[in-house]
Amino acid sequence: LGLVIADEQHRFGVNQRKKLQDKGDKVDLLTMSATPIPRTVAMVLYGDKDVSAIHTMPSRRKTVKTKVVKTKSMKPILPQLESYIKEGGQCYVVCPLVEDSETMDLQSATKIYEAMCAYYKDKIRIGLLHGRMSDEQKDQIMQAFMKHELDILVSTTVIEVGVDVENANMMVIYDAHRFGLSQLHQLRGRVGRSTQQSYCFLFTSSNDQEALERLTFLENETDGFKIAEYDLKLRGPGELLGQKQSGLPSFLVADIMKDFNILERARIDAGEIIDHIDEPQYYSIRKYLEKKIEKNETYLD
């Protein structure tokens, strides 16, 4: 294997990506994501990874209007939802669980689907999609939604990637505080894929101040890079050479957030030295590194 391309790279674990790279010798790796996860941001800043960034949206697309709603039910937005459906639009309703849980007070896709079907009867066409369905069932539901045979699709996060329905420009996310910022941004990316105005409602019943601050930040920010940086400050980037994908790494001296400038400068200088390690001016550094490698002495432990 010579090249690995991981699209939607946030859906892969550290070990999964490593297994792919281990299938060849010095395999090149290209990872792609609309939402850089905190670990990736840190790798870009301080690790051996180059980045190409596209900061512009596709032409003619409008910014998704996002609103945090303190609620556990659809009632506050029902008039807007029904008006939107009557005008020919389609809507995603995303839930964190497939079915109700005895241990977590969260909305499930099955419960919301059944409640909406009972409320609207045959007035609005509603479908249900989740990961426990067979591939054939999931494909049938998605095809029906894409053909506008369904008006509302109640789903879990299986719609997070690979779904493109231009006519669906409204999204409701239940218990939004239970999702990570990057995942919420990725889910929100399912709408706003046409020239129409799109909307995303973040439902939450949480009173946790930090959770509400995160949602408020997302309400006012649509730039995936800025969202990733904010997430980085909250969660930390994880281990640059390990398996943890969150939490602050251990540096002997530097603070990864406060010492951004000098860490970035050190990364550039280190790359310059490695590129010219055989030149005379770097003789002492090369010998020092060779000695450390020979004795297997590193500071990584």
C-alpha positions in Angstrom: 0.0 0.0 0.0 1.4 3.4 -0.9 -1.4 5.9 -0.2 -4.3 6.1 2.4 -7.0 8.7 1.9 -9.3 8.9 4.9 -12.4 11.0 4.1 -14.4 12.2 7.1 -11.4 11.4 9.2 -13.0 12.2 12.5 -15.0 8.9 12.1 -11.8 6.9 12.4 -10.0 6.0 15.6 -6.2 6.3 16.1 -5.7 2.6 15.8 -7.9 2.3 12.7 -5.8 4.9 10.9 -2.5 3.2 12.1 -3.7 -0.2 10.8 -4.2 1.3 7.4 -0.8 2.9 7.4 0.9 -0.3 8.6 -0.3 -2.1 5.4 2.7 -0.6 3.5 6.2 0.9 4.0 6.2 4.7 4.6 2.6 5.0 3.5 1.5 8.5 2.5 -1.6 9.6 4.5 -4.2 12.2 3.3 -7.0 12.9 5.8 -10.0 15.1 5.0 -12.7 16.6 7.1 -15.0 19.6 7.0 -14.5 19.9 10.8 -10.9 19.5 12.0 -11.0 17.6 15.3 -8.9 19.0 18.1 -6.3 16.3 17.8 -5.8 17.2 14.1 -5.5 20.9 14.9 -2.7 20.1 17.4 -1.0 17.7 14.9 -1.0 20.5 12.3 0.5 23.0 14.8 3.0 20.9 16.5 3.3 17.6 14.6 4.6 16.2 11.4 1.6 17.0 9.3 1.0 19.5 6.5 -2.4 21.1 5.9 -4.3 22.6 3.0 -7.3 24.6 4.1 -10.3 25.8 2.1 -12.0 28.6 4.1 -14.6 29.6 1.5 -18.1 28.1 1.2 -19.4 26.9 -2.1 -20.7 29.8 -4.1 -24.3 31.0 -3.5 -24.8 29.0 -0.3 -26.2 30.9 2.7 -25.0 30.6 6.3 -27.1 28.2 8.3 -29.1 30.1 10.9 -28.5 28.3 14.2 -30.5 28.8 17.4 -30.2 27.3 20.9 -33.7 26.5 22.3 -34.1 25.6 26.0 -36.7 22.8 25.6 -37.3 19.1 25.6 -40.1 19.2 23.1 -40.8 20.4 19.5 -43.5 22.8 20.8 -41.6 26.1 20.6 -40.8 25.7 16.9 -43.9 23.8 15.6 -45.4 26.8 13.8 -42.2 27.4 11.9 -41.7 23.7 11.2 -45.2 23.2 9.9 -45.1 26.3 7.7 -41.8 25.2 6.3 -43.1 21.7 5.4 -46.2 23.2 3.8 -43.9 25.3 1.6 -42.3 22.1 0.3 -39.3 21.9 2.5 -37.9 18.8 4.3 -36.5 18.5 7.8 -34.0 16.3 9.8 -34.7 15.5 13.4 -31.6 14.1 15.2 -31.7 12.2 18.5 -28.8 10.9 20.6 -30.4 7.5 21.2 -32.1 4.8 19.1 -34.5 3.8 21.9 -35.3 5.1 25.4 -32.8 4.3 28.1 -33.4 3.6 31.8 -30.2 5.3 32.8 -30.2 8.4 30.6 -32.9 11.0 30.4 -32.5 11.7 26.7 -34.8 11.7 23.7 -34.7 8.6 21.5 -35.3 8.5 17.7 -37.9 5.7 18.1 -39.9 7.7 20.7 -39.8 11.0 18.8 -40.8 9.2 15.5 -43.7 7.5 17.2 -44.9 10.7 18.9 -44.7 12.7 15.6 -46.5 10.0 13.7 -49.3 10.0 16.3 -49.5 13.8 16.3 -49.5 14.4 12.5 -51.2 11.2 11.5 -51.1 11.3 7.7 -50.7 15.0 7.3 -46.9 14.9 7.3 -44.9 12.0 6.0 -42.3 10.9 8.5 -39.5 8.3 8.3 -37.1 6.7 10.9 -33.5 6.0 10.3 -30.9 4.5 12.7 -27.8 2.3 12.8 -29.5 -0.9 13.9 -31.4 -1.1 10.6 -30.0 -3.3 7.8 -28.1 -1.6 5.0 -31.1 -2.3 2.7 -33.5 -0.7 5.1 -31.4 2.4 5.6 -30.9 2.7 1.8 -34.7 2.5 1.3 -35.4 5.2 3.9 -32.7 7.5 2.5 -33.9 7.0 -1.1 -37.5 7.9 0.0 -36.3 11.0 1.7 -34.1 12.1 -1.3 -37.2 11.6 -3.6 -39.3 13.7 -1.2 -41.5 10.8 -0.4 -40.9 11.8 3.2 -41.1 15.3 4.7 -39.3 14.6 8.0 -36.5 12.2 8.7 -36.1 11.3 12.4 -32.6 9.8 12.8 -29.6 9.2 15.0 -26.2 10.5 14.0 -26.0 8.0 11.0 -26.8 11.0 8.8 -23.7 12.9 10.0 -21.8 12.1 6.8 -22.5 11.2 3.2 -26.0 12.7 3.1 -26.8 15.3 0.5 -30.5 16.4 0.1 -30.6 19.9 -1.2 -34.3 20.3 -0.4 -33.8 19.5 3.3 -32.9 22.9 4.9 -34.1 22.5 8.5 -32.6 20.5 11.3 -33.6 19.9 14.9 -31.1 18.3 17.2 -32.5 17.0 20.5 -30.2 17.0 23.7 -27.6 19.0 21.8 -25.5 19.3 24.9 -24.7 15.6 24.6 -22.8 16.0 21.4 -19.3 17.4 20.8 -18.9 20.7 19.0 -17.3 19.2 16.0 -20.1 16.6 15.7 -22.8 19.2 16.0 -21.1 21.3 13.3 -20.8 18.2 11.1 -24.5 17.4 11.6 -25.4 21.0 10.8 -23.6 20.6 7.5 -26.4 18.3 6.3 -28.5 21.4 5.7 -27.6 24.6 3.8 -26.6 22.6 0.7 -28.6 24.7 -1.7 -29.3 28.4 -2.3 -32.2 28.4 0.1 -32.0 29.7 3.7 -31.4 26.9 6.2 -32.0 26.6 9.9 -30.6 24.4 12.7 -32.3 24.3 16.2 -30.2 23.0 19.1 -32.6 21.7 21.7 -31.2 21.4 25.3 -32.6 21.0 28.8 -29.2 21.3 30.4 -28.5 23.9 33.0 -24.7 23.3 33.0 -23.1 26.6 32.3 -20.2 25.2 30.3 -22.5 23.1 28.1 -24.6 26.2 27.4 -21.6 28.3 26.6 -20.5 25.7 24.0 -23.9 25.7 22.4 -24.0 29.5 22.4 -20.6 29.6 20.7 -21.8 27.2 18.0 -25.0 29.4 17.6 -22.8 32.3 16.6 -20.0 30.6 14.7 -20.0 28.7 11.4 -16.3 28.5 10.6 -15.2 24.9 11.2 -11.6 26.0 11.9 -12.6 28.4 14.7 -14.9 25.8 16.1 -12.0 23.3 16.2 -9.8 25.8 17.9 -12.5 26.5 20.5 -12.9 22.8 21.1 -9.1 22.5 21.4 -9.1 24.9 24.3 -11.9 23.1 26.0 -10.8 19.5 25.6 -7.1 19.7 24.7 -5.6 17.9 21.7 -4.8 14.5 23.2 -1.5 12.7 22.8 0.5 13.7 19.7 2.2 10.4 19.6 -0.3 8.2 21.5 -3.9 7.1 21.4 -5.8 9.6 23.5 -7.8 12.0 21.3 -8.6 14.5 24.1 -7.0 15.9 27.2 -3.8 18.0 27.5 -0.5 16.3 26.5 2.5 16.4 28.9 5.3 18.8 27.9 8.3 19.3 30.1 8.2 23.1 29.8 5.6 24.6 27.5 1.9 25.2 27.9 0.2 24.1 24.7 -2.3 26.9 24.7 -0.3 29.8 26.2 2.9 29.2 24.4 1.4 28.9 20.9 3.9 31.2 19.2 7.1 29.7 20.5 5.8 26.1 19.9 5.0 27.0 16.3 8.4 28.6 15.9 10.1 25.5 17.4 8.2 23.2 15.0 9.4 25.3 12.0 13.0 25.3 13.3 13.0 21.6 14.0 11.8 20.9 10.4 14.6 23.1 9.1 17.2 21.2 11.1 15.9 17.8 10.0 15.9 18.9 6.4 19.6 19.9 6.7 20.8 17.5 9.3 23.8 16.3 7.3 25.2 19.8 6.9 28.3 20.8 8.9 26.5 23.4 11.1 24.2 20.7 12.5 27.0 18.2 13.2 26.7 18.4 17.0 22.9 18.1 16.9 23.1 15.1 14.7 25.6 13.4 17.0 23.4 14.1 20.0 20.4 12.7 18.3 22.2 9.6 17.1 23.4 9.0 20.7 19.9 9.3 22.1 18.5 7.0 19.5 21.2 4.4 20.0 20.5 4.4 23.8 16.8 4.6 23.1 16.6 7.6 25.4 13.6 9.9 24.6 11.4 12.2 26.6 8.2 10.7 25.2 7.7 8.6 28.3 
